[in-house]
Amino acid sequence: MGWFSRKAKKALEAYYKNTPEDAEQAEKEKAAKEERGRLRFDLEKLLDKYDMNDLNNFCSKYLGEAPVSREILKDGTERELKPNRHTFVNFILEYYDKGQLRAEQIKDFSLKHRIVTPSFFANETESKVGNENELNDILDVIDEKFKPEIIIDEKELQGQLAVFLKAVYPDRKIEREVTTKGGDKIDILIDDTYVLELKVPSGKDKLRALSAQIEEYMEEFPLLAVVIADSSKFASDQDDSEFYDPDLEKGLTKKIIEYADKYKVKYGIKTLIFSVKKRSKK
């Protein structure tokens, strides 16, 4: 066997020896590339949730600069253009493609600034079931153990419930009057995910208005429940009474139940109802 034949034999042996490993490595690289492509697609969907202010703030915080767009005029000079949404998103994704930005940084910013809820990153079916069950557990605890003291208004009830929740769930994040992206304030937010909207209605108008609030809030916080304190049981029509309420409508309890049913049918949310003593403000 000549030199060439011996060399060819060794080359063939090396080829057949290394091919399985090379193939396995190639498969790994292919899978990693596909996974990175899927993740990039998910990040692009996430960035679609950002408004222009969010995009600008993200670039300032994590990239230290904003994208710059220029156009060349007929005379050969350049003019700087205000970056549009497409420019911002591509600018951020280019940093990610180069390995200069981690997906976790985009996720953290999105959660911290409440651009999306944690459920956005979970399996949709598992997240919906699990989170709804957890929210229902919280409502069950409130229903069984929360005993409100006499209140003057809704804010006092909100404060009492927040204190109760912090005592029962010391490891949870409990916030009051959190501002939404639309500029409204939700009553209680738990773990940046669960919303409790409180009401102490005197009549139908407040219950009707709550329906519009629910619809708006659920666009940002889909895991929402309503807590209604019914003061009619202890209210008095005597102006010298501690619990005098001239605005209280007759049949309030029935109206509350009717609207709770409407919220359930229209929005699929649960309403917790309990009695409370509401002192006159006079």
C-alpha positions in Angstrom: 0.0 0.0 0.0 1.5 3.3 -1.1 1.8 6.5 1.0 -1.3 8.0 -0.6 -3.4 4.9 0.1 -2.2 4.9 3.8 -3.0 8.6 4.1 -6.4 8.1 2.4 -7.2 5.2 4.7 -6.3 7.3 7.8 -8.4 10.2 6.5 -11.4 7.9 5.9 -11.0 6.4 9.4 -10.9 9.9 10.9 -13.9 10.9 8.8 -16.0 8.0 9.9 -14.8 8.4 13.5 -15.6 12.1 13.7 -18.7 12.3 11.6 -21.2 11.2 14.4 -19.7 13.8 16.8 -19.7 16.4 14.1 -23.3 15.6 13.2 -24.3 15.8 16.9 -22.6 19.1 17.2 -24.2 20.4 14.1 -27.6 19.4 15.4 -26.9 21.2 18.7 -25.9 24.3 16.8 -28.9 24.1 14.6 -31.2 23.7 17.6 -29.5 26.6 19.4 -29.9 28.8 16.3 -33.6 27.9 16.0 -34.2 28.5 19.7 -32.5 31.9 19.5 -34.7 32.7 16.5 -37.8 31.8 18.5 -36.6 33.9 21.4 -35.9 36.8 19.1 -39.4 36.6 17.7 -40.8 36.5 21.2 -38.7 39.6 22.1 -40.0 41.4 19.1 -43.6 40.6 20.2 -42.7 41.9 23.7 -41.3 45.1 22.3 -44.5 45.6 20.4 -46.1 46.2 23.8 -43.9 49.2 24.5 -45.0 52.7 23.7 -42.5 55.2 22.4 -41.7 56.5 25.9 -40.9 52.9 27.0 -38.6 52.3 24.1 -36.7 55.5 24.7 -36.4 54.9 28.4 -35.2 51.3 27.8 -32.5 52.5 25.4 -31.3 55.2 27.9 -31.1 52.7 30.7 -29.6 49.6 29.1 -27.9 50.9 25.9 -26.9 54.4 26.9 -28.0 55.8 23.6 -31.0 56.2 21.3 -31.1 55.2 17.6 -30.2 57.9 15.1 -31.6 58.1 11.6 -30.3 60.2 8.9 -31.3 61.0 5.3 -29.1 62.4 2.6 -30.5 65.5 0.9 -30.2 66.4 -2.8 -27.3 68.7 -2.1 -25.4 65.9 -0.4 -25.8 67.0 3.1 -27.3 64.9 5.9 -30.4 65.6 8.0 -31.1 63.8 11.3 -34.5 62.3 11.6 -36.5 61.6 14.6 -36.4 57.8 15.1 -39.7 56.0 14.7 -41.0 52.9 16.4 -39.5 50.6 13.8 -36.1 52.2 14.2 -36.2 51.8 18.0 -37.2 48.1 17.9 -34.6 47.2 15.3 -32.0 49.2 17.3 -32.7 47.2 20.4 -32.8 43.8 18.6 -29.4 44.6 16.9 -27.8 44.9 20.3 -29.4 41.5 21.2 -28.2 39.9 18.0 -24.6 41.1 18.7 -24.8 39.6 22.2 -24.6 43.0 23.8 -28.0 42.8 25.4 -29.7 39.9 27.2 -33.3 38.8 26.8 -33.5 38.9 30.6 -32.9 42.6 30.7 -35.8 43.3 28.4 -38.0 41.0 30.5 -37.0 42.7 33.7 -37.7 46.2 32.3 -41.1 45.0 31.0 -42.2 43.7 34.4 -40.7 46.5 36.5 -42.5 49.2 34.4 -45.7 47.1 34.2 -45.6 47.0 30.4 -46.8 43.4 30.6 -47.8 41.1 33.5 -45.8 38.0 34.5 -48.4 35.8 32.8 -47.1 37.1 29.5 -43.9 34.9 29.9 -45.7 31.8 31.1 -47.4 29.0 29.2 -50.8 30.7 28.4 -53.0 27.8 29.5 -51.0 26.8 32.6 -50.6 30.5 33.6 -54.3 31.3 33.2 -55.4 28.3 35.3 -52.8 28.6 38.0 -53.1 32.4 38.4 -56.9 32.3 38.5 -56.7 29.6 41.2 -54.3 31.7 43.2 -56.4 34.8 42.9 -59.4 32.8 44.0 -57.4 31.5 47.0 -56.7 35.1 48.0 -60.4 36.0 47.7 -61.3 33.0 49.9 -59.0 34.1 52.6 -60.5 37.6 52.5 -64.0 36.2 52.6 -63.2 34.0 55.6 -60.9 36.1 57.7 -61.2 39.8 56.9 -63.3 41.6 59.4 -63.5 45.3 58.4 -63.8 47.9 61.1 -66.2 50.9 60.8 -65.2 53.0 57.8 -65.9 56.5 56.6 -65.2 55.9 52.9 -63.6 53.6 50.3 -60.1 54.7 51.1 -60.4 53.6 54.7 -61.6 50.2 53.5 -58.7 50.0 51.1 -56.2 50.8 53.9 -57.7 48.1 56.2 -57.6 45.5 53.4 -54.0 46.3 52.5 -52.9 45.9 56.1 -54.8 42.6 56.3 -53.2 41.3 53.2 -49.7 42.3 54.3 -50.2 40.5 57.6 -51.5 37.3 55.9 -49.0 37.4 53.0 -45.8 38.9 54.4 -43.8 37.6 51.4 -46.0 39.1 48.8 -45.8 42.5 47.3 -48.9 44.5 48.3 -49.4 48.0 46.7 -52.2 50.6 47.0 -53.4 53.1 44.3 -51.0 51.9 41.6 -51.1 54.1 38.5 -52.0 52.3 35.2 -50.6 53.1 31.9 -53.8 55.0 31.2 -53.3 57.2 34.2 -56.0 55.7 36.4 -55.3 54.2 39.8 -56.2 50.7 40.8 -57.0 50.1 44.4 -54.8 47.1 45.4 -52.1 45.3 43.3 -50.6 42.0 44.5 -47.3 40.8 43.1 -47.6 43.0 40.1 -50.3 40.6 38.8 -53.5 40.5 40.8 -55.8 43.5 41.0 -58.5 44.0 43.7 -60.9 46.8 42.8 -62.8 48.0 45.8 -66.2 49.8 45.9 -68.5 51.0 48.7 -71.5 52.0 46.5 -74.5 54.0 47.6 -76.4 53.3 44.4 -76.5 52.0 40.9 -74.4 54.7 39.3 -71.2 53.6 41.0 -71.9 50.0 40.0 -72.4 51.0 36.4 -69.3 53.1 36.3 -67.3 50.2 37.7 -68.1 48.1 34.6 -66.2 50.6 32.5 -63.3 50.6 34.9 -63.1 46.8 34.8 -63.0 46.7 31.0 -60.2 49.3 30.9 -58.1 47.8 33.7 -58.3 44.2 32.3 -56.5 45.3 29.2 -53.4 45.8 31.4 -54.2 43.4 34.3 -56.4 40.5 33.2 -56.4 38.9 36.6 -58.8 41.1 38.4 -61.5 40.7 41.0 -64.0 43.1 42.5 -64.5 43.6 46.3 -67.8 45.3 47.2 -68.7 46.4 50.7 -72.4 46.7 51.2 -73.3 49.4 53.8 -77.1 49.1 53.5 -77.5 46.6 56.3 -76.3 49.1 58.9 -77.3 52.4 57.3 -79.9 54.7 58.8 -82.3 57.3 57.3 -82.2 59.3 60.5 -79.9 62.3 60.2 -78.9 62.1 63.8 -77.6 58.5 63.4 -73.9 57.7 63.3 -74.6 55.7 60.1 -76.8 58.1 58.3 -76.5 58.0 54.5 -78.8 60.2 52.6 -77.5 59.0 49.2 -78.2 55.3 49.9 -80.6 53.9 47.3 -83.3 51.4 48.3 -82.7 47.8 47.3 -78.9 48.3 47.1 -78.1 44.7 48.1 -80.1 43.4 45.2 -78.5 45.8 42.8 -75.0 44.8 44.0 -75.8 41.1 43.4 -77.2 41.9 39.9 -74.1 43.8 38.9 -71.8 41.1 40.3 -73.6 38.7 38.0 -73.1 41.1 35.1 -69.4 41.4 35.8 -69.2 37.6 35.8 -71.0 37.1 32.6 -69.4 40.0 30.7 -65.8 39.8 32.0 -65.5 36.4 33.6 -64.4 37.9 37.0 -65.4 37.1 40.6 -67.0 39.6 42.9 -66.6 39.3 46.7 -69.5 41.0 48.7 -69.6 41.6 52.4 -71.4 44.0 54.8 -69.7 46.9 56.4 -70.6 49.7 58.8 -70.1 53.1 57.1 -70.0 56.1 59.4 -71.5 59.4 58.3 -69.0 62.1 57.3 -70.9 64.9 59.0 
